[in-house]
Structures are given as C-alpha cells and as structure tokens.
C-alpha cells in the first residue's frame, strides 16, 4: 500500500524571521548553555568529554567501523541498481548548477582546510606512531601511513556525506518535503516527523553543525595566523587570531547575504582554482615523475589493502591506535554530515542518483588522493632520506607544516601566499555554506528566507569560535562534537533503510503507472486494428458498382479540396 505523504508547515514569523520556533529557540538555548558550561568548567569539560570519548571509542568503535563500510556498500548499490536512473527532482528536472560549479561547491564544503592541514601532518604522525608496522622497514611504514591517510580522508568520509545528501535531496525534490534532516525519516516515522521527534532531529543537526563549524574556524585561524607569520612576519598571538576570526566572519556574512548563486559559488570556484594552481606549481617545481608514480602506487596500495584497513579493529592487538585515530575521524565526519549533506542536497537537483553518487563519492576522493600523494608523498620520501624538517614542524605545530613544506621549492613565497589564500577561502566557504544550512533547518526547510536571517547564523558561528578561542574551550567542544557522531551513525543507518524504502515504493509506483500507460496504448492500438478490420469487411460487402460510385465520390471530394487549396 502506498504511503500518503503529508506536508506540514511548522514555521511562523518572529520579528521578520521565518523560523520553526521550537528548533530555533531550543538550539540557541543549548548553544549558549554549552558554550557557557565549556568556558566556566573548562577543566572538568576536558576531563569528562575525554572519558566519554574513550568509552565511545572502546565500546562503540565496532559500530562506527560497521556503519561506515555499510554506507559505501549502500551507495554503490544505489548507484548501479535500478534506482541509479532516478533523477533528483523528477524526470524533467534540470541541474541548477553546471558540473564544474556543482563539484566546486560540494568539494569545498566537504573538505575545507583539512585538505591543507592534514595532507602532511597525518602521514608524518602515522609514520612516527605506526598503526601496525612498528619496528619494520621504514619504507613499508611510510606506505602504510599514506594508506591510512587515504582511508581517513577518502571514500569512507564521502560515503557518509553521500547518504545524508542523497536522502535529503530525494525527499526534498522528489517528494516535495522540507529541506531538513527530519524529512529523510518520513517512510519510517510518517507524520511523527512533524512532532517532537522531528524537532529533536533538527535541533541535533543545528547544534552539531554550528559547533563543528566553530571549532573548524577556530583551528583554521591558527593556520592562517601561521601563514601571516611566515609571509609577513606578523606574530601568532591571540590578538591577531581574534582579528582573523572577525575578518573571516565578516567575509562569510557578506557571502551568506549574497546567497548560494553568488557568494558561495564564487568562493567555491576560487578554492578549486587556487588549489589547482598550488598543486601544479608543486608538480612542476618539485619531483614531477615521483609525484605521478607515487600517486599510481599509493592508489594501488590503498585499493589492495582497502578491506583489511577498513575492517581493522585492533581486536587481537589490544592497542588504542585505531580508537584514537580512525574512530575519531569517523565520528568527526559523521558529526559534519548534517551540514555537508544538507548543503550537497541543496545544490544537487537535476542529477541522477548514479551521477550524484559517482560525483560525491568518487571524484573528491580521487582529487584528495592526488593532493596527499604530492604533499604527503614528498614528505615521506624526504623523511626516509634523512630530512627531519617536517617531523620538527609537525611536532611544533601542525599549522606550520604546509609553510615549512613550501620552503623546499623555488617561488616559496608565492606558494605561501597562495596557501594562505586557499586556507582563508576554505574557511570562509565552510562558514557561509554552514550558515545557509542552519538557516534552512531552523526555517523548516524554506529555500527563500530574509537575507539577514542567514547573516545571524554566519555571525553566530564566528562569535562562538571567537569566544571559545578566547576562553579556551575549542578542544573540549571538538571532542563533544566527535562523541555525538555515535548516535548520528545509528541514525544514518536508519536513514539508509528509509531512503531505500522510499525509493522502492516510488519506483514501484512509477512502474505500475508505466504499465498502465502501456496497457492503455495497447488497448487503443487493438481497437484501431479492430475498427480498421470492420471497415474493410464492410467495404467488401458492398457491390462492385457501389464501390466504384464511392470511389468516384471520394475522388471528386479530393479534386474539390485541391481546387479550394489552389
């Protein structure tokens, strides 16, 4: 039996704002309380959040591991099954953005400054603290360090984003439901999504999105400040970091005010162009052959060891490496999924399911692997050859690693300036796209809201980041956000079943409709053949002389019609 979809508008106007009051005010209250608690009880927060993270890693790590691998299988099934031909928004839907703009925006929202921050730091840290090959050949340790970097920043993370993005895009554009996380659970919860259950889902999405963005801005600002130190000699101090947060917030606010089609799209394209320029300079000025050959080898090694790494849980070793590294990343990506998934859904109307999956799951991973092979690969080669400069840089502050890396190349200052621009642009893009997402969730999925409503959330993200940086609570809050990934992981598994159920039902309904149309066309064709046969039989019963008379009459009518046309 078909599910009858009902759509309820829970929004109302409040001082010119278009909001779901329950979600809007509850989220604000929780955010204020959480920031205040973190600042006032910072040591206690660090302590208890650390205990909670350890407990989640030890007892929930297997859930993370199972879930993220399930997401990959689910995405590939949806892409290459009969559902792959379904178009987001319906058969006649057309993409709002070009493929180039679409990829630029989804890549910028999903990667951010992590691409620059961790492409050197992660391989170095995994080389110094190997997950499984301690004491073995340094070459093998270096290769596995790259492999695990691919694991943490590749297909698994984008599979998480794909599940959320595809679910929201489908229910928003195909079933005409609000662009909020609650809509993805309609096939399971039904109209309950418009009650407290749906409100709770959206409140959790708002809180994790804002805190995730705030901590990302806070940590990214340190990298920007280090860039100013290396390029302009400006010291890395709290005062300058607060000024940078102010500048980032103002830029993000301006971009959010101009909207998706202008500010966000412009910055996203800028990110890709600057990143491409940096990579090409490193490729040309650096060891070109080594980078390209390392890329092929690294991808091959990653694929060969994919299942082994993806399902490794340290069950026999009894160590904590996977719990503190891999599980941390799974929790981080899952906690970011409401934000990134909602944003990707918003820009993906008109794409087929197969195009969506391949575009979101595969293409960003391929680009990320290329970047890590260049920056992490060169770093691993230099360390094996005895150059410890990058080890010292990562040990001192991972934010400085990229600038120390650029010192190895001609035109180092140009590379540093471009790197500074890229990091700043990535952070601004994350902040403004995050403001658009939070605005969408708190407004009940409205695509068009007052412009200053987006500005409020862009400013709020910067204020939270600044307050936490000033008071010292970023690490505690980042830990809390990562912990929230466990309940979200369970929610995303349920979301997979919900999306499958919804698509299966709609696909069956479409098949039945097509069969009815084919049956009706078949019936009409049969009737036409029967009528034609009857006419021929009736004509055969007429005498030859009458046939001749009818033929003459028809010819006369044809002549008369020809004369009229002349």
C-alpha positions in Angstrom: 0.0 0.0 0.0 1.4 3.4 -0.9 2.3 5.8 1.8 0.4 9.0 1.6 2.8 11.9 2.0 1.6 14.8 4.1 3.5 18.1 4.3 3.0 20.3 7.3 4.5 23.8 7.6 5.7 24.3 11.2 7.2 27.7 10.6 6.0 31.1 11.7 7.2 34.7 11.6 9.1 36.2 14.6 10.3 39.8 14.2 10.5 39.3 10.5 12.3 36.0 10.8 10.8 32.8 9.2 11.6 30.1 11.7 10.4 26.9 13.4 10.3 28.4 16.8 10.8 25.1 18.7 14.0 24.3 16.7 15.3 27.9 16.6 15.0 28.8 20.3 15.9 25.4 21.6 19.1 25.3 19.5 20.1 28.8 20.6 19.5 27.9 24.3 21.5 24.7 24.0 24.4 26.5 22.2 24.5 29.3 24.8 24.4 26.8 27.7 27.1 24.5 26.1 29.5 27.4 25.4 29.0 28.8 28.9 29.5 25.4 30.5 32.6 24.8 28.5 34.1 28.1 29.4 33.2 28.1 33.1 34.1 24.4 33.7 36.8 24.0 31.1 39.0 21.6 33.0 36.0 19.5 34.0 34.7 19.6 30.5 38.0 18.4 29.1 38.2 15.6 31.7 34.6 14.3 31.3 34.5 14.7 27.5 37.8 12.8 27.3 36.3 10.0 29.4 33.2 9.9 27.2 35.3 9.8 24.0 37.4 6.9 25.4 34.2 5.0 26.4 32.7 5.6 22.9 35.8 4.5 21.2 36.2 1.3 23.2 32.6 0.2 23.2 31.2 1.8 20.1 34.2 1.6 17.7 32.8 -1.6 16.1 29.5 0.3 15.4 31.5 3.1 13.6 33.5 0.6 11.6 30.5 -1.4 10.6 28.4 1.6 9.7 30.9 3.5 7.5 31.5 0.3 5.5 27.8 -0.2 5.2 27.5 3.3 3.8 29.9 2.5 0.9 28.1 -0.7 0.0 24.7 1.1 0.2 25.9 4.0 -2.0 27.4 1.7 -4.7 24.2 -0.4 -4.7 22.0 2.7 -5.2 24.3 3.9 -8.0 24.4 0.7 -10.0 21.0 -0.8 -9.3 17.7 0.1 -11.0 17.5 3.2 -8.7 20.5 4.7 -10.4 18.4 6.1 -13.2 16.1 8.1 -10.9 16.5 11.8 -11.3 16.6 14.1 -8.3 13.6 16.4 -8.7 11.8 14.2 -11.3 12.2 13.2 -14.9 12.1 16.7 -16.3 14.3 18.3 -13.6 17.4 20.1 -14.8 20.6 20.9 -12.8 20.6 24.4 -11.3 24.4 24.5 -11.5 27.0 23.3 -14.0 29.0 20.2 -13.2 32.0 22.4 -12.6 30.2 24.7 -10.1 28.5 21.7 -8.5 31.7 19.9 -7.9 33.5 23.0 -6.7 30.8 23.7 -4.1 30.5 20.1 -2.8 34.2 19.7 -2.6 34.8 23.0 -0.8 32.0 22.2 1.7 33.2 18.7 2.4 37.0 19.1 2.5 37.7 22.6 3.8 41.1 23.5 5.2 41.5 19.8 6.3 43.0 19.1 2.9 45.8 21.5 3.6 46.1 20.9 7.3 46.3 17.1 7.3 47.9 16.2 4.0 51.3 16.5 5.6 50.5 16.2 9.3 48.7 12.8 9.1 51.3 10.9 7.2 54.0 12.2 9.5 52.1 11.3 12.7 51.3 7.9 11.4 54.9 7.3 10.4 56.1 8.2 13.8 53.4 6.2 15.5 52.7 3.4 13.1 49.3 1.6 13.4 50.6 -1.9 12.8 54.2 -2.0 11.5 56.3 -0.6 14.4 60.0 -1.6 14.1 59.7 -2.8 10.4 61.2 -1.4 7.2 60.6 2.5 7.2 59.5 2.2 3.5 56.7 -0.1 4.5 55.8 2.1 7.4 55.7 5.2 5.1 53.5 3.4 2.6 51.0 2.3 5.3 51.0 5.9 6.7 49.8 7.1 3.3 47.3 4.3 3.0 45.7 5.2 6.3 45.6 8.9 5.3 43.7 7.8 2.2 41.4 5.7 4.4 40.6 8.6 6.8 40.2 11.3 4.1 38.8 9.3 1.2 35.8 7.2 0.2 34.5 6.5 3.7 34.0 10.1 4.6 32.4 10.9 1.3 30.1 7.9 1.6 28.8 9.4 4.9 28.1 12.7 3.1 26.5 10.8 0.2 24.0 9.0 2.4 22.8 12.2 4.0 22.9 14.3 0.8 21.1 11.8 -1.4 18.4 11.2 1.3 17.7 14.9 1.8 17.9 15.6 -2.0 15.4 12.8 -2.8 12.8 13.6 -0.2 13.1 17.4 -0.7 12.9 17.5 -4.5 11.1 14.3 -5.4 8.6 14.2 -2.6 8.4 18.0 -2.1 9.3 17.8 1.6 11.2 20.4 3.7 15.0 20.5 3.3 15.6 19.4 6.9 17.1 16.2 8.3 13.7 15.1 9.6 12.3 14.6 6.1 14.7 11.7 5.4 12.9 9.6 8.1 9.4 10.0 6.7 9.0 6.4 5.4 9.8 5.1 8.9 8.3 7.8 11.2 5.5 9.0 9.0 3.8 12.2 10.2 5.7 11.9 13.5 8.5 13.9 11.8 6.3 17.0 12.3 6.2 16.4 16.1 8.8 16.3 18.8 10.8 13.6 17.1 11.4 15.7 14.0 12.2 18.7 16.1 14.8 16.7 18.1 16.5 15.5 14.9 16.7 19.1 13.5 17.9 20.5 16.8 20.8 18.0 17.0 21.6 18.8 13.4 21.8 22.6 14.1 23.9 22.2 17.2 26.5 19.8 15.7 26.7 21.9 12.5 27.3 25.2 14.4 29.8 23.7 16.8 31.6 21.7 14.1 32.0 24.9 12.1 33.0 27.0 15.1 35.8 24.5 16.0 36.9 24.3 12.4 37.1 28.1 12.2 39.0 28.2 15.5 41.6 25.7 14.5 41.8 27.1 10.9 42.5 30.5 12.2 45.7 29.2 13.8 46.9 28.1 10.4 46.0 31.4 8.8 47.9 33.2 11.6 50.9 31.0 11.0 50.7 31.9 7.3 50.8 35.6 8.2 53.9 34.9 10.4 55.7 33.1 7.5 54.7 35.6 4.8 54.5 39.0 6.6 56.3 38.3 9.9 53.1 39.0 12.0 53.4 37.1 15.3 51.0 34.3 16.2 49.1 35.7 19.1 45.5 35.6 20.5 45.0 39.2 19.5 45.7 38.6 15.8 43.7 35.4 15.8 40.7 37.3 17.1 41.2 39.8 14.3 41.3 37.0 11.8 38.1 35.5 13.2 36.5 38.9 12.8 37.6 39.2 9.2 36.5 35.6 8.4 33.1 36.2 10.0 32.6 39.4 8.0 33.6 37.8 4.8 31.3 34.8 5.5 28.5 37.1 6.4 28.8 39.0 3.2 28.9 35.8 1.2 25.9 34.3 3.0 24.0 37.6 2.4 24.6 37.4 -1.4 23.3 33.8 -1.4 24.1 30.5 -2.9 24.2 31.5 -6.5 26.7 34.3 -6.0 28.9 34.3 -2.9 29.2 30.6 -2.1 29.5 29.6 -5.8 32.2 32.3 -6.3 34.3 31.2 -3.3 34.0 27.6 -4.2 35.3 28.1 -7.7 38.1 30.3 -6.2 39.0 27.4 -3.9 39.4 24.9 -6.8 41.3 27.4 -8.9 43.8 28.3 -6.1 44.2 24.6 -5.1 44.9 23.7 -8.7 47.4 26.4 -9.0 49.3 25.3 -5.9 49.2 21.7 -7.0 50.5 22.5 -10.5 53.3 24.6 -9.1 54.3 21.8 -6.7 54.1 19.3 -9.6 56.2 21.4 -11.9 58.7 22.8 -9.5 59.0 19.6 -7.5 59.8 16.0 -8.4 57.2 15.6 -11.1 57.9 12.0 -12.0 58.0 10.9 -8.4 54.6 12.6 -7.6 52.9 10.9 -10.6 54.4 7.5 -10.0 53.7 7.8 -6.2 50.1 8.6 -7.0 49.7 5.3 -9.0 51.4 3.3 -6.4 49.5 4.8 -3.5 46.1 4.3 -5.0 47.0 0.7 -5.9 48.3 0.0 -2.4 45.2 1.6 -0.9 42.8 -0.5 -3.0 44.7 -3.7 -2.3 44.6 -3.1 1.4 41.2 -1.5 1.4 39.1 -4.2 3.1 41.8 -5.0 5.6 42.2 -1.4 6.8 38.5 -0.6 6.6 37.5 -3.5 8.9 40.6 -3.5 11.2 39.5 -3.1 14.9 42.7 -4.0 16.8 40.8 -6.9 18.4 43.9 -9.1 18.7 46.4 -6.4 19.5 44.6 -4.7 22.3 46.1 -1.3 21.3 44.4 2.1 21.1 45.7 3.4 17.8 42.6 2.8 15.8 40.4 4.1 18.6 42.2 7.4 18.8 42.7 7.9 15.1 40.3 6.1 12.8 37.3 6.2 15.2 38.0 9.9 15.8 37.8 10.6 12.1 34.6 8.5 11.6 33.0 10.5 14.5 34.2 13.7 13.0 32.9 13.1 9.5 29.5 11.8 10.8 29.1 14.8 13.1 29.7 17.0 10.0 27.3 15.1 7.8 24.1 17.1 8.7 25.9 20.2 7.5 27.7 18.9 4.4 24.9 16.5 3.4 22.2 19.2 3.6 24.4 21.6 1.5 25.1 19.0 -1.1 21.4 18.1 -1.3 20.6 21.8 -1.8 22.8 22.0 -4.9 22.1 18.6 -6.5 18.7 19.0 -8.1 18.6 17.6 -11.6 21.3 15.0 -11.1 20.6 11.3 -11.4 21.2 9.0 -8.4 24.1 7.4 -10.3 25.6 10.8 -11.2 25.2 12.0 -7.7 26.9 9.0 -6.1 29.8 8.9 -8.5 30.2 12.7 -8.3 30.1 12.9 -4.5 31.8 9.5 -3.6 34.5 9.0 -6.2 35.6 12.3 -7.7 36.5 14.2 -4.5 38.4 11.1 -3.3 40.4 10.9 -6.5 41.4 14.6 -6.1 42.2 14.2 -2.4 44.4 11.1 -3.1 46.3 13.2 -5.7 46.9 16.0 -3.3 48.0 13.7 -0.4 50.4 11.8 -2.8 52.1 15.1 -3.7 52.4 16.7 -0.2 52.4 13.6 2.0 54.4 11.5 -0.5 57.2 14.1 -0.9 57.3 14.4 2.9 57.6 10.6 3.4 60.4 10.4 0.7 62.4 13.2 2.4 62.0 11.6 5.9 63.2 8.2 4.6 66.2 10.0 3.1 67.1 11.6 6.4 65.4 15.1 6.2 63.6 15.6 9.6 62.5 19.2 9.0 58.8 18.2 8.5 58.9 16.0 11.6 60.0 19.0 13.6 57.4 21.3 12.0 54.5 18.8 12.7 55.8 18.3 16.3 55.9 22.0 16.9 52.5 22.9 15.4 50.7 21.1 12.5 49.5 24.6 11.3 53.1 25.5 10.3 53.8 22.2 8.4 52.5 23.4 5.0 54.6 26.6 5.1 57.8 24.7 6.0 57.0 22.3 3.2 56.8 25.2 0.7 60.3 26.4 1.7 61.6 23.3 -0.2 60.6 24.8 -3.5 61.5 27.7 -5.8 58.9 30.5 -5.6 58.3 29.5 -2.0 56.8 32.9 -1.1 54.3 32.6 -4.0 53.3 29.2 -2.7 52.9 30.5 0.8 50.7 33.4 -0.3 48.5 31.0 -2.4 48.3 28.7 0.6 47.2 31.5 2.8 44.5 32.5 0.3 43.3 28.9 0.0 43.0 28.2 3.7 41.2 31.5 4.2 38.8 30.8 1.3 38.1 27.3 2.5 37.2 28.5 6.0 35.0 31.3 4.7 33.3 28.9 2.3 32.6 26.5 5.2 31.2 29.3 7.4 28.9 30.8 4.8 27.6 27.5 3.4 27.1 26.4 7.0 25.1 29.5 7.7 22.8 28.7 4.7 22.3 25.1 6.0 21.5 26.2 9.6 19.1 28.8 8.2 17.4 26.1 6.1 17.0 23.8 9.1 15.7 26.4 11.5 13.3 27.8 9.0 11.7 24.4 8.4 13.4 23.8 5.1 12.5 27.1 3.4 14.7 27.9 0.4 13.9 31.6 0.5 14.3 33.4 3.7 15.1 37.0 4.7 18.8 37.7 3.8 19.6 39.0 7.3 18.4 35.6 8.7 21.4 33.9 7.1 23.6 36.7 8.4 22.5 35.9 12.0 23.9 32.4 11.8 27.1 33.4 10.0 27.8 35.9 12.7 26.8 33.4 15.5 29.4 30.9 14.1 32.1 33.5 14.3 31.1 34.7 17.7 31.1 31.1 19.2 34.5 30.4 17.6 35.9 33.7 19.0 34.5 33.2 22.5 35.8 29.6 22.7 39.2 30.6 21.4 39.4 33.5 23.9 38.2 31.3 26.8 40.0 28.2 25.7 37.3 25.6 25.0 37.8 24.5 21.4 39.4 21.1 22.2 36.7 20.2 24.7 33.9 21.2 22.2 35.6 19.3 19.3 35.7 16.2 21.5 32.0 16.6 22.3 31.1 17.0 18.7 33.0 13.9 17.8 31.3 11.9 20.5 27.9 13.0 19.0 28.9 11.0 15.9 27.9 7.7 17.5 24.1 8.4 17.8 24.3 10.0 14.4 25.9 6.9 13.0 22.9 4.9 14.1 20.6 7.5 12.7 22.4 7.3 9.3 22.0 3.5 9.2 18.2 4.0 9.8 18.3 6.7 7.1 19.7 4.2 4.6 16.7 1.9 5.2 14.4 4.9 5.0 15.8 6.1 1.6 15.7 2.6 0.2 12.1 2.1 1.4 11.0 5.5 -0.1 12.8 4.9 -3.5 11.5 1.3 -3.7 7.9 2.5 -3.2 8.1 5.4 -5.6 9.9 3.2 -8.2 7.2 0.5 -7.9 4.6 3.2 -8.3 6.2 4.6 -11.4 6.5 1.0 -12.9 2.8 0.5 -12.3 2.0 3.8 -13.9 4.1 2.9 -16.9 2.4 -0.5 -17.2 -1.0 1.2 -17.1 0.1 3.6 -19.8 1.5 0.8 -21.9 -1.7 -1.3 -21.4 -3.9 1.7 -22.4 -1.8 2.3 -25.5 -2.0 -1.4 -26.3 -5.8 -1.3 -25.9 -6.1 1.7 -28.2 -3.9 0.0 -30.8 -6.1 -3.1 -30.7 -9.3 -1.0 -31.0 -7.8 0.8 -34.0 -7.0 -2.5 -35.7 -10.5 -3.9 -34.9 -12.1 -0.8 -36.3 -10.0 -0.9 -39.4 -10.8 -4.6 -39.9 -14.5 -3.8 -39.6 -14.3 -1.1 -42.2 -12.5 -3.4 -44.6 -15.2 -6.1 -44.0 -18.0 -3.6 -44.6 -16.3 -2.4 -47.7 -16.0 -6.0 -49.0 -19.8 -6.5 -48.6 -20.6 -3.5 -50.9 -21.4 -4.3 -54.6 -18.6 -3.6 -57.2 -20.8 -0.9 -58.8 -21.4 0.7 -55.4 -17.6 0.6 -54.7 -17.0 2.4 -58.0 -19.5 5.0 -57.1 -18.0 5.5 -53.6 -14.5 5.7 -55.2 -15.8 8.4 -57.7 -17.3 10.4 -54.9 -14.0 10.2 -52.9 -12.1 11.3 -56.0 -14.5 14.2 -56.6 -14.1 15.3 -52.9 -10.3 15.2 -53.3 -10.5 17.3 -56.5 -12.8 19.9 -54.9 -10.4 20.1 -51.9 -7.4 20.6 -54.3 -9.2 23.4 -56.1 -10.0 25.1 -52.8 -6.4 25.0 -51.8 -5.3 26.4 -55.2 
